[in-house]
Amino acid sequence: MATHKSAIKRNRQSIVRTTRNVHVRSTMRTLVKNVRAAVAEKDKEAATAALEKAIPYIDKTASKGVIHKATASRKIGRLVKLVNTLA
């Protein structure tokens, strides 16, 4: 366990940031899952609507540093490609 003042603060900050990151990552995964579920049901309107909600959130997740920007780009690209198969 941390004993000096700066290490105690660092530990406290780490706990807060980890909690925030878990929430952001979990929400992103839920939004991605909603897009995939709509595609599985072959509902183009619902899939497009879910995709429009997911893309900005994935970008925001990358800008917060929770995921890498290349990972965000890859996720978005794959989701768009998946939704476009419903044409």
N, C-alpha and C positions, 0 to 999 in steps of 0.2 A: 504494500500500500504506500502511496505517496506521502512523504512527510514534510517536505518544505513547501512554502507558500505557492510558488509558481507551479509546482507539480500538482498540487491539489487543485488549483484553478484549471490547469490543462486537463485534468481528469474530468472535472465538472463540465468543461466545454465539450469534451469528447462525447460524454453521455448525451448532452443536449443535441449535438450535431448528428450523432448516430440515430437518435430517435427521430429527428426530422428527416434524415435520409431514408430511413425505413418507411416512413409514411409516404414520402414522395415516390419512392420506387414501387411500393405496393399499389398506389393509386394509378401509376403508369401501367403496371401490369394488368390491372383491372380494365382499364380503357382499351388496351390491346386485346384482351380476352373478349371484350364486347364486340370489337370489330370482327374477330375471328368467328364468334358465335353467329353474328348476322350473316357472314359469308357462308357458313355451314348451312344456315337455313335458306340460303339463296335469296335473301331479301336485300336487293340492291339499294333501296332507299334507306333502310336502317343501317346498312353497312357504310354508306356514304356519310350519313349523319354521325355515326360513331367515329368514322375516320376523321371527320372535321373537328371532333372534340379531342381526339387522340394526338393528332399532329402537333398542335401548339403545346400540349402538355409534355410531349416527348422532348420538344425543343427546350422547354423551360427546365426540364429535368437535366438536360445536358448543360444548360447555361449555369445551373446551380452547382455543377460538378459532381452530381450523383452518378451519372454515366458519362462516358467519353463521347465527344461530339461525333466521332465516326460510328460509334454504336448507335447513336440516335439516328444518324443518317441511314444506316443500314436497316434499322427497324422501320423507319418511315417508308423507305423504298420498297421493302418487302410487303408492307401492308397495302401500299398503293397498288402494287402489282397484283396482290391477291384480290382486292376489290375490283380491279379492272377485268378480272377473269369473268365477272358476272355480266358482262356486256351482252 
